[in-house]
Amino acid sequence: MIRAEGLSYAVGGVPIIRDLSFAAALAAPLLILGPNGAGKSVLLRLLHGLLRPDAGRIEVPGPQAMVFQRPVLLRRSALENVLFPLHGPEAAPRARAALELVGLSAMADRPARRLSGGEQQRLALARAAALAPRILFLDEPCAALDPAATRAVEEIIAHLAAAGTRIVMTSHDLGQARRLAGEVLFLHRGRLLEHTPAADFFTTPRTAEAAAFLRGELLWA
Ligand SMILES: Nc1ncnc2c1ncn2[C@@H]1O[C@H](COP(=O)(O)OP(=O)(O)OP(=O)(O)O)[C@@H](O)[C@H]1O
């Protein structure tokens, strides 16, 4: 269960997240959707603890990991990037298994930063998966990827979700959201307008803003 209560966050007096509350069981991926500037990335960072709210409470079970739009990789091999946060005798087999999971075993010894964008994002997912998080936060993980690389990353996310990792992610790609989402949080101007099972959100949105967003007519918060 992930829970937020009365969450608020402002920068320089400008409210970015406004009195936001929800509770989700995360039985299937939770997608945070909304127009540009709605506050999706900030909400994800608050939930993961990278930002501290001005008000409100957050309950997220650990351990957690996060993958960003542009992966932050060390100037080392792919395998060493996955090994880096791991410790103990299980580290090496776990790192290898994680590379296998994302289809990068053959590239284990290649410099991570020379991999393609899609391969780098799969590597970032392997590094997160190797930590065996209960919750994995993904911030626009496919924003910089082409359709084929996007599909490969989606398959990994779906696989992790099926294996029991709770997924909370933001996406600009409505097709992707339809493919992956179990539940949707719809944000607009820092407010939570809908928290709905995905099937309902995409067919019968409750708010005019969500309906406009789904028609592609609401691009900016
Ligand atoms: N550190 C900051 N300083 C000032 N403004 C910020 C800061 N972080 C976020 N914002 C503003 O807060 C609002 C929400 O930002 P956020 O990145 O969460 O939006 P988003 O919904 O993820 O948008 P996008 O879809 O464009 O990525 C935006 O107007 C953004 O400019």
The ligand as an SDF file (V2000), in Angstrom:
LIG
                    3D

 31 33  0  0  0  0  0  0  0  0999 V2000
   12.7170   23.1210   -8.6230 N   0  0  0  0  0  0  0  0  0  0  0  0
   11.7380   23.7820   -9.2330 C   0  0  0  0  0  0  0  0  0  0  0  0
   11.7210   25.1230   -9.2780 N   0  0  0  0  0  0  0  0  0  0  0  0
   10.7290   25.8110   -9.8600 C   0  0  0  0  0  0  0  0  0  0  0  0
    9.6860   25.2220  -10.4610 N   0  0  0  0  0  0  0  0  0  0  0  0
    9.6430   23.9030  -10.4660 C   0  0  0  0  0  0  0  0  0  0  0  0
   10.6610   23.0980   -9.8670 C   0  0  0  0  0  0  0  0  0  0  0  0
   10.3360   21.8130  -10.0350 N   0  0  0  0  0  0  0  0  0  0  0  0
    9.1870   21.8190  -10.7170 C   0  0  0  0  0  0  0  0  0  0  0  0
    8.7640   23.0640  -10.9830 N   0  0  0  0  0  0  0  0  0  0  0  0
    7.5230   23.4450  -11.6890 C   0  0  0  0  0  0  0  0  0  0  0  0
    6.4710   22.6630  -11.1700 O   0  0  0  0  0  0  0  0  0  0  0  0
    5.5590   22.3090  -12.1820 C   0  0  0  0  0  0  0  0  0  0  0  0
    5.4100   20.8070  -12.2150 C   0  0  0  0  0  0  0  0  0  0  0  0
    6.6430   20.2220  -12.6570 O   0  0  0  0  0  0  0  0  0  0  0  0
    6.7670   18.6790  -13.0070 P   0  0  0  0  0  0  0  0  0  0  0  0
    8.1160   18.4590  -13.5810 O   0  0  0  0  0  0  0  0  0  0  0  0
    6.3480   17.8610  -11.8510 O   0  0  0  0  0  0  0  0  0  0  0  0
    5.6650   18.5470  -14.1390 O   0  0  0  0  0  0  0  0  0  0  0  0
    5.2780   17.2830  -14.9920 P   0  0  0  0  0  0  0  0  0  0  0  0
    3.8340   17.0580  -14.7970 O   0  0  0  0  0  0  0  0  0  0  0  0
    6.1950   16.1480  -14.7100 O   0  0  0  0  0  0  0  0  0  0  0  0
    5.5000   17.8740  -16.4390 O   0  0  0  0  0  0  0  0  0  0  0  0
    6.1200   17.2490  -17.7590 P   0  0  0  0  0  0  0  0  0  0  0  0
    5.0330   16.3810  -18.2670 O   0  0  0  0  0  0  0  0  0  0  0  0
    6.3080   18.4440  -18.6150 O   0  0  0  0  0  0  0  0  0  0  0  0
    7.3750   16.5380  -17.3910 O   0  0  0  0  0  0  0  0  0  0  0  0
    6.1010   22.8960  -13.4660 C   0  0  0  0  0  0  0  0  0  0  0  0
    5.4280   24.0970  -13.7070 O   0  0  0  0  0  0  0  0  0  0  0  0
    7.5620   23.1310  -13.1520 C   0  0  0  0  0  0  0  0  0  0  0  0
    8.0610   24.1970  -13.9060 O   0  0  0  0  0  0  0  0  0  0  0  0
  1  2  1  0
  2  3  1  0
  2  7  2  0
  3  4  2  0
  4  5  1  0
  5  6  2  0
  6  7  1  0
  6 10  1  0
  7  8  1  0
  8  9  2  0
  9 10  1  0
 10 11  1  0
 11 12  1  0
 11 30  1  0
 12 13  1  0
 13 14  1  0
 13 28  1  0
 14 15  1  0
 15 16  1  0
 16 17  2  0
 16 18  1  0
 16 19  1  0
 19 20  1  0
 20 21  2  0
 20 22  1  0
 20 23  1  0
 23 24  1  0
 24 25  2  0
 24 26  1  0
 24 27  1  0
 28 29  1  0
 28 30  1  0
 30 31  1  0
M  END
$$$$
